[in-house]
Amino acid sequence: MKPLCLDDVTEYVSENIGIFHQKRIDRLASLKLKDVLKRKNPYLFKAKNVQTAEQIVRGILEAHISSNEETLFGDWLEGLAIFINGQTYGGWKSGIAGVDLEFDHDGRRHIVAIKSGPNWGNSSQIGQMKTNFKTAQKTLRTSQSGLNIVAVNGCCYGRDNNPDKGDYFKYCGQRFWEFISGDPELYVELIEPLGSKSRERNDEFQESYGRMVNKFTQEFIAEFCMENGAIDWARLIKLNSSLAG
């Protein structure tokens, strides 16, 4: 194992964090108002006594952004984890379906499926991950029959105090970052480099967000408000739920 140099991590983040921020902006710019409205519950807006177009627009945008950013940043953290493991244990991005990272340590091949947080999937999705692990083990043993393989579900944040799941191990938060780097404090040390260029890129995102709020509000008023300015709830619900839609 090679000790991790935090300066290398800082440099990696500085060079690559822009990818995450640009994807946030690109995903926002690609949204279509009617497409988002079709995925939201119009009855909930009425039950909450929402009365303005802007309230609805901000509600749907913020819900979309929150869900989308979790996915985007989870993907970005996967890349960071692979980079860090490559620096310390010589690991590499796996080419096997359902496996993100492979590395050798203590005479064993570790195959890792990286997720953002511990509550990432339902029973069906977890079952698929276990199937992926079994398939990966068979694939690897085809060429190296005596290979000792350990399957790991790594989660970038959170905790799970029962890591041994029988078919695989689940390492979360501090335990995960130490597992891939050998550094028990890395989970805290990552905070500082992750702030690289965050203010300037977030300002850029907020400008895009403001423009989208204005654009969608204008579209909503034109499509789903009556002449007196009130929301045409019947028309909104028909867009979302009508058989003719």
GURO-527453 format. One record per residue (C-alpha): residue number from 1; residue in three letters; x, z, y. Coordinates in pm, whole numbers, plus 32768, in hexadecimal, padded with zeros to 4 digits. Layout:
<sites>
<site resi="NUM" resn="Ala" c1="X" c3="Z" c2="Y"/>
...
</sites>
This chain:
<sites>
<site resi="1" resn="Met" c1="8000" c3="8000" c2="8000"/>
<site resi="2" resn="Lys" c1="8073" c3="7FAD" c2="8160"/>
<site resi="3" resn="Pro" c1="8016" c3="80A1" c2="827B"/>
<site resi="4" resn="Leu" c1="7F18" c3="8011" c2="836E"/>
<site resi="5" resn="Cys" c1="7F90" c3="7FC2" c2="84CD"/>
<site resi="6" resn="Leu" c1="7E76" c3="8006" c2="85C2"/>
<site resi="7" resn="Asp" c1="7F10" c3="7F17" c2="86BC"/>
<site resi="8" resn="Asp" c1="7ECF" c3="7E00" c2="85C2"/>
<site resi="9" resn="Val" c1="7D64" c3="7E6F" c2="85A6"/>
<site resi="10" resn="Thr" c1="7D44" c3="7E74" c2="8722"/>
<site resi="11" resn="Glu" c1="7DD3" c3="7D16" c2="8736"/>
<site resi="12" resn="Tyr" c1="7CE7" c3="7C98" c2="8627"/>
<site resi="13" resn="Val" c1="7BB9" c3="7D2E" c2="86D8"/>
<site resi="14" resn="Ser" c1="7C25" c3="7CA3" c2="8829"/>
<site resi="15" resn="Glu" c1="7C4B" c3="7B46" c2="8797"/>
<site resi="16" resn="Asn" c1="7B0A" c3="7B49" c2="86C8"/>
<site resi="17" resn="Ile" c1="7A05" c3="7C29" c2="876F"/>
<site resi="18" resn="Gly" c1="79A1" c3="7B05" c2="884C"/>
<site resi="19" resn="Ile" c1="7912" c3="7A5B" c2="8716"/>
<site resi="20" resn="Phe" c1="7811" c3="7B72" c2="86F0"/>
<site resi="21" resn="His" c1="77B0" c3="7B6D" c2="885E"/>
<site resi="22" resn="Gln" c1="7792" c3="79F2" c2="8868"/>
<site resi="23" resn="Lys" c1="76B1" c3="79F3" c2="8737"/>
<site resi="24" resn="Arg" c1="75D2" c3="7AF4" c2="87E5"/>
<site resi="25" resn="Ile" c1="75AE" c3="7A09" c2="890C"/>
<site resi="26" resn="Asp" c1="757E" c3="78D2" c2="8835"/>
<site resi="27" resn="Arg" c1="7471" c3="7976" c2="875F"/>
<site resi="28" resn="Leu" c1="73B8" c3="79E8" c2="8897"/>
<site resi="29" resn="Ala" c1="73C8" c3="788F" c2="8934"/>
<site resi="30" resn="Ser" c1="733E" c3="77EC" c2="87F9"/>
<site resi="31" resn="Leu" c1="7200" c3="78BC" c2="87F2"/>
<site resi="32" resn="Lys" c1="70AA" c3="781B" c2="8823"/>
<site resi="33" resn="Leu" c1="6F92" c3="78F4" c2="88AE"/>
<site resi="34" resn="Lys" c1="6E82" c3="7883" c2="87BF"/>
<site resi="35" resn="Asp" c1="6F66" c3="78A6" c2="8691"/>
<site resi="36" resn="Val" c1="6FAE" c3="7A12" c2="86EA"/>
<site resi="37" resn="Leu" c1="6E41" c3="7A5E" c2="873A"/>
<site resi="38" resn="Lys" c1="6DD7" c3="79DC" c2="85E5"/>
<site resi="39" resn="Arg" c1="6EB5" c3="7AE4" c2="8541"/>
<site resi="40" resn="Lys" c1="6E30" c3="7C0D" c2="860A"/>
<site resi="41" resn="Asn" c1="6CF5" c3="7CDD" c2="85E1"/>
<site resi="42" resn="Pro" c1="6C0B" c3="7C8F" c2="8707"/>
<site resi="43" resn="Tyr" c1="6B21" c3="7DAC" c2="86A8"/>
<site resi="44" resn="Leu" c1="6C3C" c3="7EA4" c2="86E6"/>
<site resi="45" resn="Phe" c1="6C69" c3="7E2A" c2="884C"/>
<site resi="46" resn="Lys" c1="6AF4" c3="7E58" c2="888A"/>
<site resi="47" resn="Ala" c1="6AF2" c3="7FB1" c2="87E7"/>
<site resi="48" resn="Lys" c1="6C10" c3="801A" c2="88CD"/>
<site resi="49" resn="Asn" c1="6B45" c3="7FA1" c2="89F9"/>
<site resi="50" resn="Val" c1="6C48" c3="7E9F" c2="8A60"/>
<site resi="51" resn="Gln" c1="6BBD" c3="7DF2" c2="8B93"/>
<site resi="52" resn="Thr" c1="6CC9" c3="7D0B" c2="8C1E"/>
<site resi="53" resn="Ala" c1="6D79" c3="7BD4" c2="8BA2"/>
<site resi="54" resn="Glu" c1="6ECD" c3="7C69" c2="8BEE"/>
<site resi="55" resn="Gln" c1="6E85" c3="7D9E" c2="8B19"/>
<site resi="56" resn="Ile" c1="6E39" c3="7CC1" c2="89ED"/>
<site resi="57" resn="Val" c1="6F64" c3="7BE1" c2="8A2C"/>
<site resi="58" resn="Arg" c1="7056" c3="7D04" c2="8A4D"/>
<site resi="59" resn="Gly" c1="6FBF" c3="7DA8" c2="8918"/>
<site resi="60" resn="Ile" c1="6FEF" c3="7C78" c2="883A"/>
<site resi="61" resn="Leu" c1="7148" c3="7C29" c2="88C3"/>
<site resi="62" resn="Glu" c1="71CC" c3="7D8A" c2="889B"/>
<site resi="63" resn="Ala" c1="7147" c3="7DA4" c2="8737"/>
<site resi="64" resn="His" c1="71E5" c3="7C55" c2="86DE"/>
<site resi="65" resn="Ile" c1="7330" c3="7CAA" c2="8783"/>
<site resi="66" resn="Ser" c1="734A" c3="7DFC" c2="86D8"/>
<site resi="67" resn="Ser" c1="7315" c3="7D68" c2="857E"/>
<site resi="68" resn="Asn" c1="73EF" c3="7C38" c2="85C1"/>
<site resi="69" resn="Glu" c1="7513" c3="7CFC" c2="8650"/>
<site resi="70" resn="Glu" c1="7520" c3="7DE3" c2="8524"/>
<site resi="71" resn="Thr" c1="754C" c3="7CB2" c2="8444"/>
<site resi="72" resn="Leu" c1="7646" c3="7C03" c2="8527"/>
<site resi="73" resn="Phe" c1="771F" c3="7D35" c2="8558"/>
<site resi="74" resn="Gly" c1="7710" c3="7D88" c2="83E7"/>
<site resi="75" resn="Asp" c1="779B" c3="7C2E" c2="839D"/>
<site resi="76" resn="Trp" c1="78A9" c3="7C5F" c2="84A4"/>
<site resi="77" resn="Leu" c1="790C" c3="7DB3" c2="8418"/>
<site resi="78" resn="Glu" c1="792F" c3="7D13" c2="82C2"/>
<site resi="79" resn="Gly" c1="7A3C" c3="7C31" c2="8353"/>
<site resi="80" resn="Leu" c1="7AEB" c3="7D5B" c2="83F2"/>
<site resi="81" resn="Ala" c1="7AE7" c3="7E1B" c2="82A8"/>
<site resi="82" resn="Ile" c1="7B7E" c3="7CF2" c2="81EE"/>
<site resi="83" resn="Phe" c1="7C8C" c3="7CD1" c2="82F9"/>
<site resi="84" resn="Ile" c1="7CE4" c3="7E44" c2="82E5"/>
<site resi="85" resn="Asn" c1="7CF0" c3="7E40" c2="816A"/>
<site resi="86" resn="Gly" c1="7DCD" c3="7D0D" c2="8175"/>
<site resi="87" resn="Gln" c1="7EC0" c3="7DC8" c2="8256"/>
<site resi="88" resn="Thr" c1="7ED2" c3="7EFB" c2="8177"/>
<site resi="89" resn="Tyr" c1="7E8E" c3="7E91" c2="800F"/>
<site resi="90" resn="Gly" c1="7EB8" c3="7D18" c2="8024"/>
<site resi="91" resn="Gly" c1="7D47" c3="7CDD" c2="7FE1"/>
<site resi="92" resn="Trp" c1="7C95" c3="7B94" c2="8015"/>
<site resi="93" resn="Lys" c1="7B3B" c3="7B09" c2="8058"/>
<site resi="94" resn="Ser" c1="7A9F" c3="7AC9" c2="7F06"/>
<site resi="95" resn="Gly" c1="7A24" c3="7974" c2="7E9D"/>
<site resi="96" resn="Ile" c1="7933" c3="7A0C" c2="7D9F"/>
<site resi="97" resn="Ala" c1="77C0" c3="7A0A" c2="7DF9"/>
<site resi="98" resn="Gly" c1="7745" c3="7B5F" c2="7E6D"/>
<site resi="99" resn="Val" c1="78A6" c3="7BED" c2="7E91"/>
<site resi="100" resn="Asp" c1="7948" c3="7C02" c2="7FE8"/>
<site resi="101" resn="Leu" c1="7A9C" c3="7C9E" c2="7FA7"/>
<site resi="102" resn="Glu" c1="7B92" c3="7CB5" c2="7E86"/>
<site resi="103" resn="Phe" c1="7CD1" c3="7D7F" c2="7E74"/>
<site resi="104" resn="Asp" c1="7DB7" c3="7E1D" c2="7D74"/>
<site resi="105" resn="His" c1="7E17" c3="7F8D" c2="7D7D"/>
<site resi="106" resn="Asp" c1="7E8B" c3="8087" c2="7C77"/>
<site resi="107" resn="Gly" c1="7E82" c3="7F7C" c2="7B69"/>
<site resi="108" resn="Arg" c1="7D16" c3="7F23" c2="7BA9"/>
<site resi="109" resn="Arg" c1="7C65" c3="7DFF" c2="7C4C"/>
<site resi="110" resn="His" c1="7B64" c3="7E76" c2="7D49"/>
<site resi="111" resn="Ile" c1="7A3E" c3="7D93" c2="7D95"/>
<site resi="112" resn="Val" c1="797E" c3="7DFC" c2="7ECB"/>
<site resi="113" resn="Ala" c1="782A" c3="7D9D" c2="7F57"/>
<site resi="114" resn="Ile" c1="7831" c3="7E06" c2="80C5"/>
<site resi="115" resn="Lys" c1="76F1" c3="7E71" c2="8176"/>
<site resi="116" resn="Ser" c1="76B5" c3="7EF9" c2="82D2"/>
<site resi="117" resn="Gly" c1="7610" c3="8047" c2="827E"/>
<site resi="118" resn="Pro" c1="75A5" c3="810C" c2="814A"/>
<site resi="119" resn="Asn" c1="7432" c3="80B0" c2="8153"/>
<site resi="120" resn="Trp" c1="7469" c3="7F3A" c2="814A"/>
<site resi="121" resn="Gly" c1="7389" c3="7ECA" c2="802B"/>
<site resi="122" resn="Asn" c1="725C" c3="7F08" c2="7F4F"/>
<site resi="123" resn="Ser" c1="726A" c3="7F33" c2="7DD5"/>
<site resi="124" resn="Ser" c1="7258" c3="7DBB" c2="7D9B"/>
<site resi="125" resn="Gln" c1="737D" c3="7D77" c2="7E85"/>
<site resi="126" resn="Ile" c1="744B" c3="7E8D" c2="7DEB"/>
<site resi="127" resn="Gly" c1="73FB" c3="7DFF" c2="7C94"/>
<site resi="128" resn="Gln" c1="747B" c3="7CAC" c2="7D07"/>
<site resi="129" resn="Met" c1="75BE" c3="7D4B" c2="7D81"/>
<site resi="130" resn="Lys" c1="75F2" c3="7DED" c2="7C2E"/>
<site resi="131" resn="Thr" c1="75B4" c3="7C9D" c2="7B87"/>
<site resi="132" resn="Asn" c1="76B2" c3="7BFF" c2="7C72"/>
<site resi="133" resn="Phe" c1="77B1" c3="7D09" c2="7C12"/>
<site resi="134" resn="Lys" c1="777E" c3="7CC7" c2="7A9D"/>
<site resi="135" resn="Thr" c1="779E" c3="7B50" c2="7AD0"/>
<site resi="136" resn="Ala" c1="78DA" c3="7B81" c2="7B9E"/>
<site resi="137" resn="Gln" c1="7972" c3="7C5E" c2="7A91"/>
<site resi="138" resn="Lys" c1="792F" c3="7B56" c2="7986"/>
<site resi="139" resn="Thr" c1="79C1" c3="7A47" c2="7A66"/>
<site resi="140" resn="Leu" c1="7B00" c3="7B09" c2="7AAB"/>
<site resi="141" resn="Arg" c1="7B31" c3="7B6D" c2="793F"/>
<site resi="142" resn="Thr" c1="7B16" c3="7A03" c2="78D1"/>
<site resi="143" resn="Ser" c1="7C6F" c3="79C4" c2="7961"/>
<site resi="144" resn="Gln" c1="7CF8" c3="7B29" c2="793F"/>
<site resi="145" resn="Ser" c1="7C5D" c3="7BCC" c2="780F"/>
<site resi="146" resn="Gly" c1="7D09" c3="7D1C" c2="7837"/>
<site resi="147" resn="Leu" c1="7CB0" c3="7D47" c2="79A8"/>
<site resi="148" resn="Asn" c1="7C2E" c3="7EA1" c2="7A05"/>
<site resi="149" resn="Ile" c1="7B1A" c3="7E5F" c2="7B04"/>
<site resi="150" resn="Val" c1="7A70" c3="7F58" c2="7BEA"/>
<site resi="151" resn="Ala" c1="7933" c3="7EEF" c2="7CA5"/>
<site resi="152" resn="Val" c1="78F1" c3="7F8B" c2="7DF9"/>
<site resi="153" resn="Asn" c1="77D5" c3="7F77" c2="7EF4"/>
<site resi="154" resn="Gly" c1="7880" c3="7FC4" c2="803F"/>
<site resi="155" resn="Cys" c1="77B1" c3="802C" c2="816E"/>
<site resi="156" resn="Cys" c1="784E" c3="8029" c2="82C8"/>
<site resi="157" resn="Tyr" c1="7793" c3="815B" c2="8346"/>
<site resi="158" resn="Gly" c1="76C5" c3="827D" c2="82C2"/>
<site resi="159" resn="Arg" c1="7700" c3="8359" c2="8194"/>
<site resi="160" resn="Asp" c1="76AA" c3="8373" c2="8026"/>
<site resi="161" resn="Asn" c1="771E" c3="84B3" c2="7F7F"/>
<site resi="162" resn="Asn" c1="76E6" c3="8429" c2="7E20"/>
<site resi="163" resn="Pro" c1="77CA" c3="82F9" c2="7E17"/>
<site resi="164" resn="Asp" c1="77CE" c3="82C4" c2="7C9F"/>
<site resi="165" resn="Lys" c1="76A1" c3="81EC" c2="7C50"/>
<site resi="166" resn="Gly" c1="7702" c3="81A8" c2="7AE8"/>
<site resi="167" resn="Asp" c1="772A" c3="802D" c2="7AFA"/>
<site resi="168" resn="Tyr" c1="77DF" c3="803E" c2="7C48"/>
<site resi="169" resn="Phe" c1="7857" c3="8129" c2="7D59"/>
<site resi="170" resn="Lys" c1="77B8" c3="8145" c2="7EB0"/>
<site resi="171" resn="Tyr" c1="78A7" c3="81A6" c2="7FC8"/>
<site resi="172" resn="Cys" c1="7816" c3="81DB" c2="8124"/>
<site resi="173" resn="Gly" c1="78A4" c3="8227" c2="827C"/>
<site resi="174" resn="Gln" c1="79E8" c3="82ED" c2="8273"/>
<site resi="175" resn="Arg" c1="7A08" c3="82C6" c2="80FA"/>
<site resi="176" resn="Phe" c1="79EA" c3="8148" c2="8113"/>
<site resi="177" resn="Trp" c1="7AE9" c3="8117" c2="8229"/>
<site resi="178" resn="Glu" c1="7BE0" c3="81FE" c2="8179"/>
<site resi="179" resn="Phe" c1="7BA6" c3="8144" c2="8032"/>
<site resi="180" resn="Ile" c1="7C08" c3="7FF3" c2="80C7"/>
<site resi="181" resn="Ser" c1="7D22" c3="8071" c2="81A8"/>
<site resi="182" resn="Gly" c1="7DAD" c3="81B7" c2="811D"/>
<site resi="183" resn="Asp" c1="7D71" c3="8258" c2="8274"/>
<site resi="184" resn="Pro" c1="7C75" c3="837A" c2="826F"/>
<site resi="185" resn="Glu" c1="7C51" c3="836F" c2="83EB"/>
<site resi="186" resn="Leu" c1="7C1D" c3="81F9" c2="8413"/>
<site resi="187" resn="Tyr" c1="7AA3" c3="821B" c2="8431"/>
<site resi="188" resn="Val" c1="7ADA" c3="82D5" c2="857B"/>
<site resi="189" resn="Glu" c1="7C0C" c3="8212" c2="85EC"/>
<site resi="190" resn="Leu" c1="7B43" c3="80CC" c2="85E4"/>
<site resi="191" resn="Ile" c1="7A66" c3="8138" c2="8706"/>
<site resi="192" resn="Glu" c1="7B64" c3="80F2" c2="8817"/>
<site resi="193" resn="Pro" c1="7BC7" c3="7F8F" c2="87B4"/>
<site resi="194" resn="Leu" c1="7A59" c3="7F30" c2="877B"/>
<site resi="195" resn="Gly" c1="7A1C" c3="7F61" c2="88EF"/>
<site resi="196" resn="Ser" c1="7B02" c3="7E3C" c2="893F"/>
<site resi="197" resn="Lys" c1="7A66" c3="7D59" c2="8A48"/>
<site resi="198" resn="Ser" c1="7914" c3="7DFA" c2="8A05"/>
<site resi="199" resn="Arg" c1="78AE" c3="7E27" c2="8B70"/>
<site resi="200" resn="Glu" c1="78F0" c3="7CC3" c2="8BE1"/>
<site resi="201" resn="Arg" c1="784F" c3="7C29" c2="8AAD"/>
<site resi="202" resn="Asn" c1="7720" c3="7D0E" c2="8AC4"/>
<site resi="203" resn="Asp" c1="76F2" c3="7CB1" c2="8C33"/>
<site resi="204" resn="Glu" c1="76E9" c3="7B45" c2="8BC4"/>
<site resi="205" resn="Phe" c1="75E8" c3="7B98" c2="8ABA"/>
<site resi="206" resn="Gln" c1="750D" c3="7C57" c2="8BB1"/>
<site resi="207" resn="Glu" c1="7508" c3="7B29" c2="8C97"/>
<site resi="208" resn="Ser" c1="7491" c3="7A51" c2="8B75"/>
<site resi="209" resn="Tyr" c1="7391" c3="7B58" c2="8B15"/>
<site resi="210" resn="Gly" c1="7307" c3="7B68" c2="8C77"/>
<site resi="211" resn="Arg" c1="72DF" c3="79F0" c2="8C85"/>
<site resi="212" resn="Met" c1="722E" c3="79F1" c2="8B34"/>
<site resi="213" resn="Val" c1="713C" c3="7B03" c2="8BA5"/>
<site resi="214" resn="Asn" c1="70E2" c3="7A35" c2="8CD8"/>
<site resi="215" resn="Lys" c1="70BF" c3="78F3" c2="8C11"/>
<site resi="216" resn="Phe" c1="6FE8" c3="798D" c2="8AFF"/>
<site resi="217" resn="Thr" c1="6F11" c3="7A4A" c2="8BFA"/>
<site resi="218" resn="Gln" c1="6EC2" c3="7904" c2="8CAE"/>
<site resi="219" resn="Glu" c1="6E6F" c3="785B" c2="8B64"/>
<site resi="220" resn="Phe" c1="6D98" c3="797E" c2="8AF0"/>
<site resi="221" resn="Ile" c1="6CCE" c3="7984" c2="8C32"/>
<site resi="222" resn="Ala" c1="6C93" c3="780D" c2="8C1D"/>
<site resi="223" resn="Glu" c1="6C2A" c3="7819" c2="8AAE"/>
<site resi="224" resn="Phe" c1="6B8A" c3="796D" c2="8A75"/>
<site resi="225" resn="Cys" c1="6B01" c3="79EF" c2="8BBF"/>
<site resi="226" resn="Met" c1="69B0" c3="79A5" c2="8C5C"/>
<site resi="227" resn="Glu" c1="6981" c3="7935" c2="8DC4"/>
<site resi="228" resn="Asn" c1="694D" c3="7A9B" c2="8E37"/>
<site resi="229" resn="Gly" c1="6A9F" c3="7AFC" c2="8DA0"/>
<site resi="230" resn="Ala" c1="6A1A" c3="7BBF" c2="8C75"/>
<site resi="231" resn="Ile" c1="6AB0" c3="7B7E" c2="8B1E"/>
<site resi="232" resn="Asp" c1="69DC" c3="7A97" c2="8A47"/>
<site resi="233" resn="Trp" c1="69EF" c3="7B6B" c2="890B"/>
<site resi="234" resn="Ala" c1="6913" c3="7A84" c2="883F"/>
<site resi="235" resn="Arg" c1="69FA" c3="795D" c2="8881"/>
<site resi="236" resn="Leu" c1="6B2E" c3="7A2C" c2="8830"/>
<site resi="237" resn="Ile" c1="6A9B" c3="7AA6" c2="86E7"/>
<site resi="238" resn="Lys" c1="6A33" c3="7944" c2="8686"/>
<site resi="239" resn="Leu" c1="6B9B" c3="78CE" c2="86B7"/>
<site resi="240" resn="Asn" c1="6C13" c3="79E5" c2="85D6"/>
<site resi="241" resn="Ser" c1="6B07" c3="79F2" c2="84C8"/>
<site resi="242" resn="Ser" c1="6A10" c3="78D0" c2="84CF"/>
<site resi="243" resn="Leu" c1="69EC" c3="77FA" c2="8393"/>
<site resi="244" resn="Ala" c1="6A00" c3="76CC" c2="8476"/>
<site resi="245" resn="Gly" c1="6B58" c3="7739" c2="84F3"/>
</sites>
